[in-house]
Amino acid sequence: MAKVGDESTHDFYAEARARFKQRITLSNKRSAMFAEAGCGCDGCECALPQVEGAEIDLPELQVTGVRFRDSSRTYYFAPGAHELSAGDRVVVETERGSDIGVVVIAPHQVAAATLEGELKPIVRVATEVDLDLSESLQGQQGEALKIFAQKVRDHKLPMKPVKAEYNHDGSRLTFYFSSNGRVDFRQLVRDLASWFRCRIELRQIGPRDEARLIGSLGKCGRPLCCSTWLPQFADVTMTMAKNQDISHNPMKNSGACGKLLCCLSYEDAFYREVRRSLPRLGQIVTTERGPGYVHALNLLRESVTVRLDAGEDIECSVADLIIVKGERVNAPQGRRQPRRDTTR
C-alpha cells in the first residue's frame, strides 16, 4: 500500500477529484436540460436533447402473448408464420415441454432488449383433436389426485396433495403439494411413474400458490385476485396495514392463504400520499374556533379531527388549519391521548 505523500497516492486523489468534478458538471447540465424541457418529468422525449442523426435503432422481434390455464401471467412466444388473433388456442413449446395456451395478445413488434430469456416458438394452432384430448385429460385430474393422496399415505410422507395437472397430450403429469419442510419423495416418484406410465413431476408450493391453485372467495366476496387476474404476488408488508390503520388482528388482515391480504398494496400509495399532506397526530393547530391539537386522522375524507382546548371535537380540512410549530407530547389531565384513524 502506498504511503501518504507518495507520488502514486497524490495521482490517485487527483484523478478522483477530477472524476468528481466531471460528475458535478454533467449533473448540472442534466438539471438544466430538464428545466428547459418545461414538462417537469424525468424521462419523456421532451427532456432528451435533439441531436440530428443520433436516433437509436433497437432491434425488434415479433411476439405474441399467451396465457395458460390456472395462470394469470402472460408469456411471450415467437408466432412464426402463424396468423393469430386474441382468443386462439395454440400449442407452444415451453421449458417443461409442449402445452396448450390461449392467445391474449396478438402478434406485434417489441424491442428485443425488453424480453427476458429465450423466445420459444408457437408450434401450431391447436386442432380439435388437441382440444378434445386436453379436455379429456382434465377430467382425469381429480382421479389422479386421489391416487396421489393414497400413495402419499402409503409412503407415510408429510405431504398435503393440492392439485394434479396433465399437459395437453398426457405425456407429463405434475402433482402440486405443500409441506412444512423438505421431503424425500424419490421412491414416491418411481411408484407414481409405474402407475401412470408417464413423466411425473412433483412441485412443492407455498401457502399463496396453494390458495391460487385451489381458488376461493376473499373477504370482499369476490374470487381471489391471485386465481383470477393477478399476474404475480404483490409484496405486502405490515407497514401497509399500519398506513391504512387496519387492525393488527390476523383474522382481519389475512387472506385465504394465511398471509397478509394482497389488496393492501393496491391503495398503499394513496394512503401514503394522504398522510404526507395531513398534520401528524398530536400536532398543535389553530382553528377558527380556537386552538387545539390533532386528535384523529380521517384518511378517506382527507381531513383531521381536532380536539379543542375547551374539550370539543371538530372535523377540519387542512386548508382550515394553522399549524403551530411543535408537537403535543402528553395530553393534559382528563384528556385521552390522540387516537389513530377509525375509518375502517
Long-range contacts (C-beta under 8 A, 24 or more apart in sequence): 58-111, 58-112, 58-113, 59-111, 59-112, 59-113, 60-109, 60-110, 60-111, 60-112, 61-109, 61-110, 61-112, 61-115, 61-119, 62-107, 62-108, 62-109, 63-107, 63-108, 63-110, 63-115, 63-119, 64-103, 64-105, 64-106, 64-107, 64-108, 64-122, 65-103, 65-104, 65-105, 66-90, 66-92, 66-101, 66-102, 66-103, 66-104, 66-122, 67-101, 67-102, 67-104, 68-99, 68-100, 68-101, 68-102, 69-101, 70-165, 70-212, 70-213, 70-227, 72-226, 72-227, 72-228, 72-229, 72-230, 72-231, 73-231, 73-232, 74-104, 74-105, 74-231, 75-101, 76-110, 76-115, 76-119, 77-119, 77-120, 77-121, 77-122, 78-119, 78-120, 78-121, 78-122, 79-107, 79-122, 80-121, 80-122, 82-122, 82-124, 82-125, 84-122, 84-125, 88-125, 88-126, 89-125, 89-126, 89-130, 89-131, 90-122, 90-123, 90-124, 90-125, 90-126, 91-122, 91-123, 91-124, 91-125, 91-126, 91-130, 91-168, 92-120, 92-121, 92-122, 92-123, 93-120, 93-121, 93-122, 93-123, 94-120, 95-120, 96-167, 96-172, 96-201, 97-167, 97-171, 97-172, 98-123, 98-167, 98-168, 98-169, 99-167, 99-168, 100-126, 100-130, 100-131, 100-134, 100-168, 126-168, 130-168, 130-169, 133-168, 133-169, 133-170, 134-166, 134-168, 134-169, 137-166, 137-168, 137-170, 138-166, 140-166, 141-165, 141-166, 144-173, 144-175, 144-196, 145-175, 147-192, 147-195, 147-196, 148-175, 148-192, 151-188, 151-191, 151-192, 151-195, 152-177, 152-188, 154-191, 155-185, 155-187, 155-188, 155-191, 157-183, 157-185, 157-188, 158-183, 159-183, 159-185, 162-205, 162-210, 162-213, 162-214, 163-213, 163-214, 170-198, 171-198, 171-199, 172-198, 172-199, 172-200, 172-201, 173-198, 173-199, 173-200, 173-201, 174-200, 174-201, 174-202, 174-203, 175-200, 175-201, 175-202, 175-203, 176-203, 176-205, 176-209, 176-210, 176-213, 177-202, 177-203, 177-204, 177-205, 178-204, 178-205, 178-206, 178-207, 178-210, 179-204, 207-257, 207-258, 207-259, 208-233, 208-257, 208-259, 210-257, 211-255, 211-256, 211-257, 216-256, 217-256, 218-255, 218-256, 218-261, 218-263, 219-255, 219-261, 220-263, 224-255, 224-256, 225-262, 225-263, 226-262, 230-262, 233-262, 234-262, 234-265, 234-266, 235-265, 236-260, 236-261, 236-262, 236-264, 236-265, 240-264, 240-265, 240-268, 243-268, 243-271, 243-272, 243-275, 244-268, 244-271, 244-299, 244-344, 245-297, 245-299, 245-340, 245-341, 245-342, 245-343, 245-344, 246-344, 247-344, 271-299, 274-299, 274-302, 275-299, 277-302, 277-318, 278-302, 278-303, 278-304, 278-318, 279-304, 279-318, 279-321, 279-323, 280-327, 281-338, 281-339, 281-340, 282-327, 282-328, 282-329, 282-338, 283-323, 283-324, 283-327, 283-328, 284-323, 284-324, 284-326, 284-327, 284-328, 285-321, 285-322, 285-323, 285-324, 286-321, 286-322, 286-324, 287-314, 287-316, 287-320, 287-321, 287-322, 288-320, 289-314, 291-324, 293-328, 293-331, 293-338, 294-338, 295-338, 295-339, 296-338, 296-339, 296-340, 296-341, 296-342, 297-340, 297-341, 298-341, 298-343, 299-341, 299-343, 300-343, 301-343, 307-335, 307-338, 311-335
